[in-house]
Amino acid sequence: MTASETIRARASVRHFMNTPIPDSIVQAIIDDASWAPSAGNMQPWRVAVLSEKASQQFRDRYEALGWESVLPSLRVALLSHASSHQKTSWEVNQQVMQTYQQQVVVKGTPRVIAIYYDKPTLKEFNQLSLAALSLFWHRMGAVKSPVKKLAAFIQLALRSRRDYRVAQNAVKASLANFTYGLTLAAKQRGVDSCIQFSYNHAFPWLRKDLKLSRKQKLFGVVLIGVSSKPAGLEGVNSRNRRSVAIQWLPTL
Ligand SMILES: Cc1cc2nc3c(=O)[nH]c(=O)nc-3n(C[C@H](O)[C@H](O)[C@H](O)COP(=O)(O)O)c2cc1C
């Protein structure tokens, strides 16, 4: 498959066969995904791969718990469809539960890959601030006016929190690249997958099972396995895409 074919053929699969995915294939998929770009090439991703048995236990423990918190968003999404307008509240709720049971609840036994990362610490924030301050004094050496120095210092102080937020977002974006990379690498190797963030709602409980320390945070889960549906029909949701609104800017 070409890159374009793989990108377009990947679909979120929630209904899997009980076919095991060997460790060697999981390893190869993770190795491919590790080529994802990351901010400052920090590669912040860490990964826990669950065995077939542990994956089954994970699903049994957390599938319902995770979705409990997502169902309200599903109701809001369904309500935005014109077909829901005629329905009573009871019927809409019924439809939410049906959609969940028929489409989104995970079936079969996919393997669980949990992606986690080290939470940025206050120490790192302080380190960054000190580095910025040191560079500031270095650059201000050439500036004579005390007013200009003060103005630049205020700007630096105002910027530091924003810089930290930008750095945090860069870590999340890097993790997202890796996550998507896993799904593409899986597809390329004939393995189906689905990114699952619903389990994050169960984080306080599953932290212990995943053996994560207090300093580590779950980013998301990718399920991998073999779809129980025929090729091309793996995705349960609509597979169409809106065309991207591009604002072509010839000049600034
Ligand atoms: C960050 C992220 C979180 C997602 N979380 C879930 C989830 O918790 N459960 C689920 O069934 N699908 C989840 N998905 C899959 C999306 O629903 C899916 O990508 C989207 O509907 C488009 O369908 P497609 O992937 O088949 O093209 C998630 C996708 C992303 C990118």
The ligand as a Gaussian input file, in Angstrom:
#p B3LYP/6-31G(d) Opt

LIG

0 1
 C       -7.939000      11.498000      20.257000
 C       -8.952000      10.462000      19.822000
 C       -9.713000       9.832000      20.773000
 C      -10.653000       8.852000      20.390000
 N      -11.341000       8.187000      21.374000
 C      -12.200000       7.208000      21.022000
 C      -12.859000       6.457000      22.029000
 O      -12.693000       6.681000      23.210000
 N      -13.696000       5.468000      21.643000
 C      -13.923000       5.189000      20.315000
 O      -14.702000       4.278000      20.042000
 N      -13.289000       5.889000      19.336000
 C      -12.430000       6.880000      19.653000
 N      -11.744000       7.572000      18.674000
 C      -11.969000       7.236000      17.254000
 C      -12.828000       8.292000      16.576000
 O      -14.165000       8.168000      16.984000
 C      -12.697000       8.106000      15.071000
 O      -11.356000       8.340000      14.700000
 C      -13.586000       9.038000      14.267000
 O      -14.944000       8.746000      14.500000
 C      -13.341000       8.906000      12.759000
 O      -13.575000       7.584000      12.320000
 P      -12.411000       6.706000      11.642000
 O      -11.236000       6.663000      12.610000
 O      -13.004000       5.345000      11.444000
 O      -12.040000       7.372000      10.368000
 C      -10.823000       8.537000      19.030000
 C      -10.043000       9.193000      18.071000
 C       -9.094000      10.128000      18.457000
 C       -8.221000      10.779000      17.413000

